[in-house]
Amino acid sequence: IITSTIGEHAYTYKIIDMCKAQKIPLVVYGNHPAVSECDRVYTDHMRGSKEITEWLISKGCRKILPFFPLQPSKNWEKMRIQGYTEAMTAAGLEVRECAWHGIKDVPETPLDAEFNIGRALVFEKLFELQRKNDFDAIVCQTDHFAKIVISALRQLGFIPNKDVLVAGYDNVMPDLTYDPFESEYSIVTIDKRNDKIANEMAKLLVERISGDLPDEPQCRTNSHELVVRDQSV
């Protein structure tokens, strides 16, 4: 069996126990502590976020704000915040508390309503910080969420990626969900290279089935790529 991240869900241990009981080879994506006894392939979220933050610093940004839809709680979210923290600390800059608006996705909400609600909440948060001149770049949870942040910045009178640089994650382009509401993309992002992840997971599974691996669970890190969308900045 090859599966995506299961460490964040309640059924994780049931899947692992079932595979062990039936002696079914299992390869998972992710490095959550709950899957530490499984063969797994993961992307280094901490390193990726650190590279993004370092790039922003190299462009002269000093008041870099992390912004997520919800308070970071998942393992990969915490790793991204840690990467941001390490880069800021190494540069001698103030580590900012992650901003978040606290509204979860509501199933069956029309996309335009979902986007507008998110933008209004982000606008409110950024408006408070703008009055203190408290950010010159924003590190977003994902490219998807970055579109909402960019649209809110535009409403505040900023020129996104000129006045305030916006970073995303995942290299989602095109974004078929939010493109109708905001055309601008994050200026820098991380491509996790999902194609390479899938290839490595399949390779790991074949090696396990073939008996080419030691009994201990194998953990492999997939290399990502920093993507700068506008080289003129």
DATA-V362362 format. One record per backbone hydrogen bond with DSSP energy under -0.5 kcal/mol. NH is the residue of the N-H (numbers start at 0). CO is the residue of the C=O. If there is no record, write none. Layout:
BEGIN
NH&CO + NH&CO
END
This chain:
BEGIN
2&26 + 8&5 + 11&8 + 14&10 + 15&11 + 16&12 + 17&13 + 18&14 + 19&15 + 20&16 + 21&17 + 22&18 + 22&19 + 23&18 + 24&22 + 26&0 + 27&38 + 28&2 + 29&27 + 29&40 + 34&31 + 35&32 + 37&34 + 38&25 + 39&217 + 40&27 + 41&219 + 43&221 + 44&42 + 47&43 + 48&44 + 49&45 + 50&46 + 51&47 + 52&48 + 53&49 + 54&50 + 55&51 + 56&52 + 57&53 + 58&54 + 58&55 + 59&56 + 60&55 + 63&61 + 64&62 + 64&136 + 65&63 + 66&138 + 67&98 + 77&73 + 78&74 + 79&75 + 80&76 + 81&77 + 82&78 + 83&79 + 84&80 + 85&81 + 86&82 + 87&83 + 88&84 + 89&85 + 90&86 + 91&88 + 92&87 + 95&93 + 98&65 + 100&67 + 100&68 + 101&68 + 102&68 + 103&101 + 106&104 + 108&105 + 113&109 + 114&110 + 115&111 + 116&112 + 117&113 + 118&114 + 119&115 + 120&116 + 121&117 + 122&118 + 123&119 + 124&120 + 125&121 + 126&122 + 127&123 + 128&124 + 129&125 + 130&126 + 131&128 + 132&129 + 133&128 + 135&62 + 136&62 + 137&164 + 138&64 + 139&137 + 139&166 + 140&66 + 142&168 + 145&141 + 146&142 + 146&143 + 147&143 + 147&144 + 148&144 + 149&145 + 150&146 + 151&147 + 152&148 + 153&149 + 154&150 + 155&151 + 156&153 + 157&152 + 159&157 + 160&163 + 161&158 + 162&158 + 163&158 + 164&135 + 166&137 + 167&187 + 169&189 + 172&170 + 175&173 + 178&174 + 180&177 + 181&177 + 186&165 + 187&165 + 188&226 + 190&224 + 191&189 + 195&192 + 196&192 + 197&193 + 198&194 + 199&195 + 200&196 + 201&197 + 202&198 + 203&199 + 204&200 + 205&201 + 206&202 + 207&203 + 208&204 + 209&205 + 210&207 + 211&206 + 212&206 + 219&39 + 221&41 + 224&190 + 226&188 + 226&224 + 227&225 + 228&186 + 228&226 + 229&186 + 232&229
END
